[in-house]
Amino acid sequence: MSKPRVISFADEFVKLSFVGNRTPESRNEDLDGAFATLAPYRDGAIFIGHYAGNSEWERHAQGDEIVYVLEGETTLVLLMADVEEKYLLQSGEFIVVPQNTWHRFETPNGVKVMTATPQPTDHSVTRPT
């Protein structure tokens, strides 16, 4: 067991670079510096990100994902029974994405977000069927 440590969101976000043009086709090198892993957590980790734009579809087969908005806002799109359900998340709000649910982010104006994300993560540039 590792020793607990206190992590400051403010200190960690200072280390990130804002990426203002995220697209589903963005490569890891396009997003370099916009995301960080803060700590291991269960079968995954706690991550932060600072970006604007739209993400690719993703899902997590090993468990639910917690998405918490620290600053700004994003619309989380969940693919539920082949229907896209949209949830606006603003500063101070969070949502639990159910295990194995395809989802993506629409973020036109920028967001600072924290997630507790199980691994592995499946990705899809196009809408899954």
C-alpha positions in Angstrom: 0.0 0.0 0.0 1.3 3.4 -0.9 1.3 6.3 1.5 -1.6 8.8 1.1 -0.6 12.3 -0.2 -2.5 15.6 -0.5 -2.9 16.8 -4.1 -3.7 20.4 -4.9 -5.9 20.8 -8.0 -4.6 24.4 -8.4 -0.9 23.3 -8.3 -1.6 20.5 -10.8 -3.6 22.6 -13.3 -0.8 25.2 -13.4 1.4 22.4 -14.9 -1.1 21.8 -17.8 -1.3 23.5 -21.2 -4.7 24.5 -22.4 -5.6 22.8 -25.7 -8.4 24.8 -27.5 -9.1 22.6 -30.5 -9.7 19.1 -29.4 -11.4 16.9 -32.0 -12.3 13.2 -32.1 -9.4 12.8 -34.5 -6.9 14.4 -32.1 -3.8 12.3 -31.5 -2.0 11.9 -28.2 0.7 14.3 -29.3 -2.0 16.9 -30.2 -3.3 16.8 -26.6 0.2 16.7 -25.0 0.2 18.6 -21.8 -3.6 19.1 -21.6 -4.1 16.0 -19.4 -2.3 14.5 -16.3 -2.6 11.5 -14.1 -2.8 12.5 -10.5 -3.0 9.2 -8.6 -3.8 5.6 -9.1 -7.3 4.7 -8.1 -8.8 1.2 -8.1 -8.4 -0.3 -11.6 -7.5 3.0 -13.1 -6.5 6.5 -12.0 -7.6 10.0 -11.2 -7.0 12.3 -14.2 -7.4 16.0 -14.9 -7.7 17.9 -18.2 -7.9 21.4 -19.5 -9.3 21.8 -23.0 -12.0 22.9 -25.4 -13.5 21.0 -28.3 -15.0 17.6 -28.7 -13.7 14.3 -27.7 -13.9 10.9 -29.3 -16.4 8.3 -28.0 -15.1 6.2 -25.1 -16.3 3.5 -22.7 -14.9 1.7 -19.6 -15.7 -2.0 -19.3 -14.2 -2.4 -15.8 -16.4 0.1 -13.9 -18.3 3.4 -13.6 -16.4 6.6 -14.3 -16.8 9.8 -12.2 -16.6 13.1 -14.1 -16.3 16.3 -12.1 -16.2 19.8 -13.5 -13.9 22.1 -11.6 -14.2 25.1 -13.9 -16.1 25.9 -17.0 -18.7 23.6 -18.5 -19.0 20.6 -20.8 -21.9 18.6 -22.2 -21.4 14.9 -21.6 -23.2 12.8 -24.3 -24.1 9.3 -23.2 -25.2 6.7 -25.7 -28.1 4.9 -23.9 -30.0 2.3 -25.9 -28.8 3.8 -29.1 -30.1 7.3 -28.1 -27.7 10.2 -27.4 -28.6 11.7 -24.0 -26.9 15.1 -23.2 -26.1 16.3 -19.7 -24.7 19.8 -19.2 -22.1 19.9 -16.4 -21.1 23.2 -14.9 -18.5 24.1 -12.3 -19.0 22.1 -9.1 -21.2 19.4 -10.7 -20.4 15.8 -11.4 -22.0 12.7 -13.0 -21.4 9.0 -12.8 -21.1 7.4 -16.2 -22.3 3.8 -16.0 -19.9 1.0 -16.7 -19.6 0.1 -20.4 -21.6 3.2 -21.6 -20.2 4.9 -24.6 -19.8 8.7 -24.0 -18.1 11.8 -25.3 -17.6 15.4 -24.4 -18.8 18.6 -26.2 -16.8 21.6 -24.8 -17.0 24.7 -27.0 -15.6 27.2 -24.4 -13.2 25.2 -22.2 -13.3 23.1 -19.1 -11.1 22.0 -16.2 -12.3 18.5 -15.4 -11.3 15.7 -13.1 -12.2 12.0 -13.7 -11.9 8.8 -11.8 -11.5 6.5 -14.7 -11.2 2.7 -14.7 -8.9 1.2 -17.2 -8.7 0.0 -19.9 -10.6 2.6 -22.0 -12.1 1.7 -25.4 -12.1 4.6 -28.0 -14.0 5.2 -31.2 -13.8 8.2 -33.5 -17.2 7.4 -35.0 -20.5 6.8 -33.2 -20.5 3.2 -32.0 -23.4 1.0 -33.1 
